[in-house]
Amino acid sequence: MKNIFVAIVVGACITLPVQAQSSSELLVTVNTGNPQTQGMALVLATAASEQKAVVRVLLCSEGGQLAIKGKESVVLKPKNVTPKDMLQGLIKNGSKVEVCALFLPNSEWKPADLIEGVAIAKPSDIAAYMLLPSVKTISY
């Protein structure tokens, strides 16, 4: 009887799709000013969001420039969108986007300069989020 149960469980596992069976969360930290690197980070964040992951984006250092009103970014092929366009798409789809707590105080920018949908991160909140077992982190 035990062998039959094991065979059923193994058979079920083999036929399950590769896609994750439970929700997962992704924290994407963008530190670079390089448009292609920013773009790749946001392409992956968007793909994860499309696969039903909860996506949170943290913009630090040069990556924080993506959150500034009036700052344009480079159009990237093949989809002819900018990293800022991708970031705004994530915001529109419900992703939480924040600038690092050190970004504004160490730049010429003020909170009013942030695009709609971008908040200022609290280090204790980010740390607690990173420590959740369901959260994966990537940094660019």
C-alpha positions in Angstrom: 0.0 0.0 0.0 2.8 2.4 0.9 4.5 1.8 -2.5 1.2 2.7 -4.3 0.9 5.9 -2.3 4.6 6.8 -3.2 3.9 6.1 -6.9 0.8 8.3 -6.9 2.7 11.2 -5.3 5.7 10.9 -7.6 3.4 10.6 -10.6 1.5 13.7 -9.6 4.7 15.6 -9.1 5.9 14.7 -12.6 2.8 15.9 -14.2 2.6 19.3 -12.4 3.5 22.3 -14.4 6.9 23.9 -13.8 5.3 27.2 -12.9 5.2 28.0 -9.1 2.2 26.7 -7.3 2.1 29.4 -4.6 2.5 33.1 -4.7 5.9 34.5 -4.3 7.3 38.0 -3.8 10.2 39.7 -5.5 12.2 42.7 -4.2 14.1 44.4 -7.1 16.7 46.9 -6.1 17.9 49.2 -8.9 21.1 51.1 -8.1 22.6 51.6 -11.5 22.2 54.5 -13.9 22.9 52.3 -16.9 19.7 52.2 -19.0 20.2 48.6 -20.3 20.7 47.3 -16.8 17.8 49.3 -15.4 15.7 47.9 -18.3 16.7 44.3 -17.6 15.8 44.7 -13.9 12.4 46.1 -14.8 11.8 43.5 -17.6 12.3 40.8 -15.1 10.2 42.6 -12.5 7.4 42.9 -15.1 7.7 39.3 -16.1 7.4 38.2 -12.4 4.4 40.4 -12.0 2.8 38.9 -15.0 3.4 35.5 -13.4 1.4 36.7 -10.4 4.4 37.5 -8.1 4.1 40.4 -5.8 6.8 42.9 -7.0 8.3 45.6 -4.9 11.0 48.0 -6.4 13.5 49.9 -4.4 15.4 52.7 -6.3 18.7 53.8 -4.9 21.6 55.9 -6.0 21.5 56.5 -9.8 18.5 54.2 -10.0 16.5 56.8 -8.1 16.7 59.1 -11.1 14.0 56.9 -12.6 11.6 58.3 -10.0 12.1 61.9 -10.8 9.5 63.9 -12.7 10.8 65.3 -16.0 13.9 63.0 -16.1 13.8 61.2 -19.3 15.4 57.8 -19.9 16.7 56.1 -23.0 14.4 54.2 -25.3 15.4 50.5 -25.4 14.8 48.0 -28.2 13.1 45.7 -29.1 9.9 47.1 -27.5 10.9 50.8 -27.8 10.1 51.6 -24.2 12.2 53.4 -21.6 13.1 52.0 -18.1 10.8 54.8 -16.7 8.0 53.5 -18.9 8.5 50.1 -17.5 8.6 51.4 -14.0 5.3 53.3 -14.5 3.8 50.1 -15.9 4.7 48.3 -12.7 3.2 51.1 -10.6 0.0 51.0 -12.7 -0.2 47.3 -12.2 0.0 47.6 -8.4 3.7 47.2 -7.6 5.0 49.1 -4.7 7.9 51.4 -5.8 10.1 53.4 -3.4 13.3 55.4 -3.4 15.9 54.6 -0.8 15.8 56.7 2.4 19.2 58.2 1.6 18.3 59.1 -2.0 16.5 62.4 -1.5 18.5 63.8 1.4 21.7 63.3 -0.6 20.5 64.8 -3.9 19.0 68.0 -5.1 15.6 66.4 -5.3 12.6 66.8 -2.9 9.6 64.5 -2.3 7.5 66.7 -4.6 9.9 65.8 -7.4 8.9 62.1 -7.3 6.6 60.7 -10.0 3.1 59.6 -8.8 3.1 56.2 -7.1 6.7 56.4 -5.7 7.1 56.6 -2.0 10.2 57.0 0.3 11.3 53.7 1.8 11.7 53.2 5.5 14.8 51.1 6.2 13.1 49.1 8.9 10.2 48.2 6.6 12.5 47.1 3.8 14.6 45.1 6.2 11.6 43.3 7.5 10.3 42.6 4.0 13.7 41.2 2.9 13.7 38.8 5.8 10.3 37.3 4.9 10.8 33.7 3.7 8.5 34.3 0.7 10.7 37.2 -0.7 13.4 36.7 -3.3 15.7 39.7 -3.9 17.6 40.8 -6.9 19.8 43.8 -7.3 21.0 45.7 -10.3 
